[in-house]
Amino acid sequence: MPLLTSQRHLFDIPDDIAYFNCASNSPLLNESQRRLHEGVRSKSHPWERTPQSFFDDAETIRRLSAEIFGGDAYGYAVIPAASYGMSTAARAVEPHLKAGDRIVVIADEFPSVVLPWRRTAQETGAVLVTVPAPADGNWTRAILEFIDASVRVVAISSCHWMNGAYINLHEIGSACRSSGSILAVDATQTLGASPLPLEEIRPDFLVAAGYKWLLCPYGFGLLYVAERWRDARPLEETWLARENAEDIAALTKYSDRYMPGARRFDVGEKCTPTILPGAIAALEQLRIWGVENIAASLASINAKISVHLQQLGCRVPDENQRCPHLFGALLPETCTVDLVTELRTRDIYISQRGNSLRVAPHLHVSELDVERLIDGLQELIG
């Protein structure tokens, strides 16, 4: 598999900036920025928009998403946030829950996954069960031990957001199908940077915020809905999801029928020209690179960094227990330096979650960036 060279020329990142924090917020592609500017300008000329303008960009995103990530285009909905997508899943599932049903989440999960299901548990009498952090770092095995016939929902991320700890969704998906459990996945920290074949995992719902590894503008996200849930009640009742929506002159002939597929789950103002064109540009670039090539290239960068972190006394998970694009390095107890702040003074940007330094590069990273990070860590830790 060919490794991609640095793609820094496609981003607006000055040479003196070394950015390793895409798990928090990725930089925008230059092409996305250009199209967003065009979108802003188009709002100044609203007379140039046609009724079809309310639908075209969203349909392009559905098509691109299916081509890049799998599944069928009809299964994708355009959403504004991961919390919106997970809340949509919880709303759809809620009528199927009863008192005593178990909803499984993992320890230290991101709030957008936990909070919707906590509310659903309160409304239905279901029980929210938390898988504790495994001592050996094997989240897959820990989760599998909790899945049985009493579990109605498994709501998890595609990797642990704090440190990129690997979760085998193939095995989790298979276990959920065997137990009759519903699988809702937050793929925000994986989608676009690591292969995630929907046809093999077969989640009931999969959500992803776009501003991280999808390289999309803030305020854009994706929701994939399995076919058996596409008749469920949506989170909101937008007129844009109804079958007569394209006939603007007849909107007061209220339709009770939704557009086909997952379109009923779209956020109401999905047609914004100030967000979707930038998302389309990002998805087009991901398709050009190829997710497998992105993952292999980022794994190569992270392998170099992890070797040096281990030499500095950091504990780094084995490669089979971490994602290719993102990993956390547990800092030595002797390290009392505020690494994030100190590195920032050197124009090196990285994040820390708990006592783990979280390394999250993208294809904008150059060999010089890696050298600067390693030198800075050597100076501060060593």
Secondary structure, DSSP 8 states (H G I E B T S, - for coil): -------GGGB---TT-EE-BTTT----BHHHHHHHHHHHHHHT-GGG--GGGGTHHHHHHHHHHHHHH-S-GGGEEEES-HHHHHHHHHHHHGGG--TT-EEEEETT--HHHHHHHHHHHHHH--EEEEE---TTS-HHHHHHTT-STTEEEEEEESB-TTT-BB--HHHHHHHHHHHT-EEEEE-TTTTTTS---HHHH--SEEEEESSSTT---TT-EEEEE-GGGTTS--SS--GGGBTTTT-GGGTTS----B-SGGGGGS-TTTT-TTTHHHHHHHHHHHHHH-HHHHHHHHHHHHHHHHHHHHHTT-B---GGGB-SS-EEEE--TT--S-HHHHHHTTTEE-EEETTEEEEB--TT--HHHHHHHHHHHHHHH-
